[in-house]
Amino acid sequence: MEFVLVVPRQRLFDDRYPHGFEPFTGEERERVVSRIRDHGYFVERRHAERDPMLKQVIPYALFERGEDLFIMRRLG
């Protein structure tokens, strides 16, 4: 059984319903991290993927050094 971190969609985003990758910077990033910390919890992946009222938290990071970029690819 696999568990994933989720946040109720209305707790994470005020009046928006983004899908896919959502970049955050500065003040907005701090607001989102705070909401994840305050309202996040773990549920079974299959439940999270069937409930549109839950937003899975899938962190990504980008590393750059000069003109070089580290790119991460998710595996199946």
Buried (B, 14 or more C-beta within 10 A) or exposed (E): EEEBBBBBBEBBBEEEEEEEEEEEEEEEEEEBEEBBEEEBEEBEBEEBEEBEEBBEBEEEEEEEEEEEEEEEEEEE
